[in-house]
Amino acid sequence: MSKQIQCPSCHRVFDYDVVASYMKVCPKCGYHHRLTPAERISSIADGNSFAEFPFTYAFPNPIGLEGYQEKISQSRDKANLEEAVITGECTIDGRPCVVAVMSFDFMGGSMGSVVGEKIAEAMIEGALRHEPVIIFTASGGARMQEGIFSLMQMAKTSAAAALLEKSLTPLFIVLTHPTTGGVTASFAMLGDVNLAEKGALIGFAGPRVIEGTIGEKLPAGFQSAEFQLEKGFIDAIVAREDMKKTLSFLIRVHMGEHSNE
Ligand SMILES: [Zn+2]
């Protein structure tokens, strides 16, 4: 019997293969299950065009926090990733681009020095090559294990986004569930176009924290992608099955028709 998966939204049980064949979107209610970075990349990149940028970063423990190294090791085993973001290059409908995909499974997608550096380097690479940069975000925010150094990543990634703009190279952000904290407060809102997946939680502080702070009930759907679209924070909600053709369209519009020849 094949593996079964229960939808956390409509509670129906499906064969895993069925859900996988819908790009992990629930065939009944449209709930978006989490994709791994590898699944995400294969959902938008041409064939085997993706090549990961080499991982050349030493483990940083800038505030000497006890247990941080063990936590990183556990996360590496659990998520099967070196860090909370994968960066590399690929083509989309024949057009080259630089891509970064965050993983919420690696310490909640938190942004420490290495994540910030990788994202900044990806953007700088895009600016140097004049190739569009696409970033899929998923994050609980800054990595508290690195103290103030994690907050500095906000300035660094924002400066890299400004460099992209200066070189007239487009940055496309796709906000996936959930994108919060220092990632939302930096590069994740700096795209030339900011897209989101259906139902993604997008905000700075989470709704529970805000409710606890202001002592008031928040409106239904607060900080959902749909709410943020209505309020003008994002440009569009794109179905997972349409993501590749949407990105392809945006690349064509921004880079010109003949950028792949
Ligand atoms: Zn469902």
Residues whose N, C-alpha, C, O or C-beta is under 5 A from the ligand:
A	BS01	ZN	C7 S9 C10 H11 C26 K28 C29 G30 Y31
